[in-house]
Amino acid sequence: MTIRVLVVDDQELVRAGFCVILDTADGIAVAGEAADGAAAVAQAAALRPDVVLMDVRMPGMDGLEATRLITTGSAGPPRVVMLTTFDLDDYVYQALRAGASGFLLKDSPRADLIAAVRAAAAGDALLAPSVTRRLIEAFARRPPEAAPSPARLASLTARERDVLLLLARGRSNAEIATALFVSEATVKTHVGNLLAKLGLRDRVQAVILAYETGMVVPGDPSGGCRIP
């Protein structure tokens, strides 16, 4: 299946550059473009793309609000990959909470852009180590009483909890498989099961939930994981 992408950026040359790269990639097609958040929301509803490349800072409605509306306003919403100039952007935590599935630096190589779109379309999160650290720091600054009850985690098996803990530490499927002495296919199955049980869209939401419920505590390298 062709991955249909909506490109959102207020700079015309930037949009054009992304469109050229994506249109020449196998299995990817540009479904449309938008120059601001409001147009992005309208285009996403009309075109129903698989992935949205969303600039964070735009005049009028910014990428955060547009992402929030796009990911919550319809059934089967597209994956949103935020476009940012700096990997230490102050909007990281807000964007993940708004529903973004990952981040991509605007000066990333062509191959990284294509890989990011394919990964997002496949349901994988794009959490670089710098973004994971940023997320952890955001939770570390939150008062303890802000964390919700961990009751939502009760449905998980012990092994699914192990996988969730490692996801929250920014581990890839291959790294989780190595840590738990299982195959990558088994890890993928566990990830799919825990997302379904918790009613989560993707790995990013799983990471956020792990921190919000106190399952993982910033600064604790073990996080209570039962890794053998």
Rosetta blueprint (number, residue, H / E / L):
1 M L
2 T L
3 I E
4 R E
5 V E
6 L E
7 V E
8 V E
9 D L
10 D L
11 Q L
12 E H
13 L H
14 V H
15 R H
16 A H
17 G H
18 F H
19 C H
20 V H
21 I H
22 L H
23 D H
24 T L
25 A L
26 D L
27 G L
28 I E
29 A E
30 V E
31 A E
32 G E
33 E E
34 A E
35 A L
36 D L
37 G H
38 A H
39 A H
40 A H
41 V H
42 A H
43 Q H
44 A H
45 A H
46 A H
47 L H
48 R L
49 P L
50 D L
51 V E
52 V E
53 L E
54 M E
55 D E
56 V L
57 R L
58 M L
59 P L
60 G L
61 M L
62 D L
63 G H
64 L H
65 E H
66 A H
67 T H
68 R H
69 L H
70 I H
71 T H
72 T H
73 G L
74 S L
75 A L
76 G L
77 P L
78 P L
79 R E
80 V E
81 V E
82 M E
83 L E
84 T E
85 T L
86 F L
87 D L
88 L L
89 D L
90 D L
91 Y L
92 V H
93 Y H
94 Q H
95 A H
96 L H
97 R H
98 A H
99 G L
100 A L
101 S L
102 G E
103 F E
104 L E
105 L E
106 K L
107 D L
108 S L
109 P L
110 R H
111 A H
112 D H
113 L H
114 I H
115 A H
116 A H
117 V H
118 R H
119 A H
120 A H
121 A H
122 A L
123 G L
124 D L
125 A L
126 L E
127 L L
128 A L
129 P H
130 S H
131 V H
132 T H
133 R H
134 R H
135 L H
136 I H
137 E H
138 A H
139 F H
140 A H
141 R L
142 R L
143 P L
144 P H
145 E H
146 A H
147 A L
148 P L
149 S L
150 P H
151 A H
152 R H
153 L H
154 A H
155 S H
156 L L
157 T L
158 A H
159 R H
160 E H
161 R H
162 D H
163 V H
164 L H
165 L H
166 L H
167 L H
168 A H
169 R L
170 G L
171 R L
172 S L
173 N H
174 A H
175 E H
176 I H
177 A H
178 T H
179 A H
180 L H
181 F L
182 V L
183 S L
184 E H
185 A H
186 T H
187 V H
188 K H
189 T H
190 H H
191 V H
192 G H
193 N H
194 L H
195 L H
196 A H
197 K H
198 L H
199 G L
200 L L
201 R L
202 D L
203 R H
204 V H
205 Q H
206 A H
207 V H
208 I H
209 L H
210 A H
211 Y H
212 E H
213 T L
214 G L
215 M L
216 V L
217 V L
218 P L
219 G L
220 D L
221 P L
222 S L
223 G L
224 G L
225 C L
226 R L
227 I L
228 P L
